Amino acid sequence: MKKIIGWIAVVFLAIQLIPVDRENKPVDVKENFVDIYRTPQDIRTLLKNACYDCHSNETVYPKYAYVAPLSWAVKDHVNQGRQYLNFSEWGTYNKDLRRNAVDKTIQSLQNRTMPLPSYINYHPEANVTRQEIDKLKSYFLAISQ
């Protein structure tokens, strides 16, 4: 039993040496969603609390994101989130892509599929209320006109 625990410890320590890129690309204000629309502070705060860690180049990695294998899972979630929607690169999206992003964002908020429940467990500030969802929905609809 001691050998098994010893090998598990060795493997755990060894996987810590596998690097994970947690570098954020610089944010260009000409492409950044909140800068393009001069988003009001209350909406900015909601977006930053609930969306920006996975859907922007402004990710703030929590302490647990520095311990493998959790670091791999966090980075994978961030990569996937940025692939679907990256608020920091909004200005590079064409009209159709923006409209689709707005529609899917509203749908995800209404269905409570975003933010992910697992994210909310560790980031309670991301748990948007029904009133906040309505506020975000109204904002997204207004900018998409």
Secondary structure, 3 states (H helix, E strand, C coil): CHHHHHHHHHHHHHHCCCCCCCCCCCCCCCCCHHHHCCCCHHHHHHHHHHCCCCCCCCCCCCHHHHCCCHHHHHHHHHHHHHHHCCHHHHHHCCHHHHHHHHHHHHHHHHCCCCCCHHHHHHCHHHCCCHHHHHHHHHHHHHHCC
